[in-house]
Amino acid sequence: MAPLFLNGHFIKYAVAASAHGLADLYQPRETLLPYTILLPLPLPSVLTNITFFFASACHFSNDVGIFASVMGHVLILVFGMNSIPLATDTFCLFYLSCHVPFTLQRLWKQSKSDAISLGSLITVSLIATHIFIESRAIEVGTVAQRLVIAHAISSHRTMSNSARKDGPHQK
């Protein structure tokens, strides 16, 4: 159960846009603590999968609220039982059209120059991916899942209470 296999039309763009996680580097150093703890920690793969699911749902709740995030995750799980490409594309469309732009919007409120530099990096990554990468499938192993968990914890710690409660799109 450890690796997640994703296959869809937009997965390579979601991988490129994962550079948005570098927004954590613009935060105080202590917010990076989850990375130093989780990455070397030998967690059982099932525990990693379960934690990944819940951390992802909590993390995306910053964008759309907890109810919509949990329902979206359940929908992706249901789609995944019948069609991995449909589940992957559903995730990627949300990730690319909501999550990454909202992350940049939150960073913009903190520092316009940081948001511009990170947005530029993401844009270059997306262009390079479009030109050079043909794959439509990836494997998200336990280390990558722990990276996502650490990112979810780190970014949760830096969110303001109002952004966590409302999400940036509702202001």
Contacts in CASP RR format, 6 or more apart in sequence:
PFRMAT RR
TARGET T0000
AUTHOR 0000-0000-0000
METHOD contacts of the structure
MODEL  1
MAPLFLNGHFIKYAVAASAHGLADLYQPRETLLPYTILLPLPLPSVLTNI
TFFFASACHFSNDVGIFASVMGHVLILVFGMNSIPLATDTFCLFYLSCHV
PFTLQRLWKQSKSDAISLGSLITVSLIATHIFIESRAIEVGTVAQRLVIA
HAISSHRTMSNSARKDGPHQK
1 45 0 8 1.000
1 46 0 8 1.000
1 49 0 8 1.000
2 45 0 8 1.000
2 46 0 8 1.000
2 48 0 8 1.000
2 49 0 8 1.000
2 141 0 8 1.000
2 142 0 8 1.000
3 139 0 8 1.000
3 140 0 8 1.000
3 141 0 8 1.000
3 142 0 8 1.000
4 49 0 8 1.000
4 52 0 8 1.000
4 139 0 8 1.000
4 140 0 8 1.000
4 141 0 8 1.000
4 145 0 8 1.000
5 84 0 8 1.000
5 137 0 8 1.000
5 138 0 8 1.000
5 139 0 8 1.000
5 140 0 8 1.000
6 84 0 8 1.000
6 88 0 8 1.000
6 91 0 8 1.000
6 137 0 8 1.000
6 138 0 8 1.000
6 139 0 8 1.000
6 140 0 8 1.000
7 84 0 8 1.000
7 85 0 8 1.000
7 88 0 8 1.000
7 136 0 8 1.000
7 137 0 8 1.000
7 138 0 8 1.000
8 84 0 8 1.000
8 85 0 8 1.000
8 88 0 8 1.000
8 89 0 8 1.000
8 92 0 8 1.000
8 136 0 8 1.000
8 137 0 8 1.000
9 85 0 8 1.000
9 89 0 8 1.000
9 92 0 8 1.000
9 136 0 8 1.000
10 88 0 8 1.000
10 89 0 8 1.000
10 92 0 8 1.000
10 93 0 8 1.000
10 96 0 8 1.000
11 88 0 8 1.000
11 92 0 8 1.000
11 135 0 8 1.000
11 136 0 8 1.000
11 137 0 8 1.000
11 138 0 8 1.000
12 129 0 8 1.000
12 130 0 8 1.000
12 133 0 8 1.000
12 135 0 8 1.000
12 136 0 8 1.000
12 138 0 8 1.000
13 92 0 8 1.000
13 96 0 8 1.000
13 126 0 8 1.000
13 129 0 8 1.000
13 130 0 8 1.000
14 91 0 8 1.000
14 92 0 8 1.000
14 95 0 8 1.000
14 96 0 8 1.000
15 129 0 8 1.000
15 138 0 8 1.000
16 122 0 8 1.000
16 125 0 8 1.000
16 126 0 8 1.000
16 128 0 8 1.000
16 129 0 8 1.000
16 133 0 8 1.000
17 95 0 8 1.000
17 96 0 8 1.000
17 100 0 8 1.000
17 122 0 8 1.000
17 125 0 8 1.000
17 126 0 8 1.000
19 118 0 8 1.000
19 121 0 8 1.000
19 122 0 8 1.000
19 125 0 8 1.000
20 99 0 8 1.000
20 100 0 8 1.000
20 103 0 8 1.000
20 104 0 8 1.000
20 118 0 8 1.000
20 122 0 8 1.000
21 103 0 8 1.000
21 151 0 8 1.000
21 155 0 8 1.000
22 118 0 8 1.000
22 121 0 8 1.000
23 103 0 8 1.000
23 104 0 8 1.000
23 106 0 8 1.000
23 107 0 8 1.000
23 114 0 8 1.000
23 118 0 8 1.000
23 155 0 8 1.000
24 31 0 8 1.000
24 32 0 8 1.000
24 35 0 8 1.000
24 151 0 8 1.000
24 154 0 8 1.000
24 155 0 8 1.000
24 158 0 8 1.000
25 32 0 8 1.000
26 107 0 8 1.000
26 110 0 8 1.000
26 111 0 8 1.000
26 114 0 8 1.000
26 118 0 8 1.000
27 154 0 8 1.000
27 155 0 8 1.000
27 158 0 8 1.000
28 158 0 8 1.000
31 154 0 8 1.000
31 155 0 8 1.000
31 157 0 8 1.000
31 158 0 8 1.000
32 154 0 8 1.000
33 154 0 8 1.000
34 149 0 8 1.000
34 150 0 8 1.000
34 153 0 8 1.000
34 154 0 8 1.000
35 147 0 8 1.000
35 150 0 8 1.000
35 154 0 8 1.000
37 150 0 8 1.000
38 146 0 8 1.000
38 149 0 8 1.000
38 150 0 8 1.000
38 153 0 8 1.000
39 143 0 8 1.000
39 146 0 8 1.000
39 147 0 8 1.000
39 150 0 8 1.000
41 146 0 8 1.000
43 51 0 8 1.000
43 142 0 8 1.000
43 146 0 8 1.000
45 142 0 8 1.000
48 142 0 8 1.000
48 145 0 8 1.000
48 146 0 8 1.000
48 149 0 8 1.000
49 145 0 8 1.000
51 145 0 8 1.000
51 149 0 8 1.000
52 145 0 8 1.000
52 146 0 8 1.000
52 148 0 8 1.000
52 149 0 8 1.000
53 73 0 8 1.000
55 148 0 8 1.000
55 149 0 8 1.000
55 152 0 8 1.000
55 153 0 8 1.000
56 73 0 8 1.000
56 148 0 8 1.000
56 152 0 8 1.000
57 66 0 8 1.000
57 69 0 8 1.000
57 70 0 8 1.000
57 73 0 8 1.000
58 66 0 8 1.000
58 69 0 8 1.000
58 152 0 8 1.000
58 156 0 8 1.000
59 148 0 8 1.000
59 151 0 8 1.000
59 152 0 8 1.000
59 155 0 8 1.000
59 156 0 8 1.000
60 69 0 8 1.000
60 73 0 8 1.000
60 94 0 8 1.000
60 99 0 8 1.000
61 68 0 8 1.000
61 69 0 8 1.000
61 70 0 8 1.000
61 164 0 8 1.000
62 102 0 8 1.000
62 106 0 8 1.000
62 155 0 8 1.000
62 156 0 8 1.000
62 159 0 8 1.000
62 163 0 8 1.000
62 164 0 8 1.000
62 167 0 8 1.000
63 69 0 8 1.000
63 98 0 8 1.000
63 99 0 8 1.000
63 102 0 8 1.000
63 167 0 8 1.000
63 168 0 8 1.000
63 169 0 8 1.000
64 98 0 8 1.000
64 167 0 8 1.000
64 169 0 8 1.000
65 167 0 8 1.000
72 94 0 8 1.000
75 90 0 8 1.000
76 87 0 8 1.000
76 90 0 8 1.000
76 91 0 8 1.000
77 87 0 8 1.000
79 86 0 8 1.000
79 87 0 8 1.000
79 90 0 8 1.000
80 86 0 8 1.000
80 87 0 8 1.000
98 169 0 8 1.000
100 122 0 8 1.000
102 167 0 8 1.000
102 168 0 8 1.000
102 169 0 8 1.000
103 155 0 8 1.000
104 115 0 8 1.000
104 118 0 8 1.000
104 119 0 8 1.000
104 122 0 8 1.000
105 115 0 8 1.000
105 168 0 8 1.000
106 159 0 8 1.000
106 163 0 8 1.000
106 168 0 8 1.000
107 114 0 8 1.000
107 115 0 8 1.000
107 118 0 8 1.000
108 115 0 8 1.000
156 164 0 8 1.000
162 171 0 8 1.000
END
